[in-house]
């Protein structure tokens, strides 16, 4: 066979392989399906870099690691609008979801949760609730996160990054608090394993106090919406403004510390973006 024909043969072979394999890569979804993606070898070291990783003790860390592994296997984390879900995105979401569970009774964290959707930025959602005139507005509303009872969490990655850098809003813990709340049929604004009497007493007193305040100092006024949103707002303050919460709401901080087991008064915030949205 002449040399130049041999060269062409190689080119044709490479072209044929590209033709066969190309679509496989092109069709690869921007998600890590349940159980399909192995955890990176250094996943524990990457988790340790999360701002709140140092807020738990060694025994809780063992539980946290076990829960993160389970979460990784059972929950699909998918990117929307072209957002690529890499290992750090997946570990951040699993890490924060499971930090809320280090004092939960043993068992799979979020047993009904199937999917977490990640948008690069805040996303638009059509309105379904009627306004004060009984009309459903045409304009969509911008959201940074949503929790669908027991099955789905949706977050804006730009807002997750802001939380990692110390913003007062932490959309991950807010939405996963809603998931925990939905696990018990009788609760409104509480994790299933709460110490019921104490929880109700302290939370009710703090909720009433927030309702009275026109410009609350530590807790976001959005908590006035309902006991469920108050729980979400309180969890955000516990994670993002622990020292101020302990100073201005000592009983509330003590309740949250006893229920969730984290010492959040000192947190080392990230100074650089983890994954650009
Ligand atoms: Zn909420």
Boltz pocket constraint, residues with backbone or C-beta under 6 A from the ligand:
constraints:
  - pocket:
      binder: B
      contacts: [[A, 174], [A, 178], [A, 228], [A, 229], [A, 232]]
      max_distance: 6.0
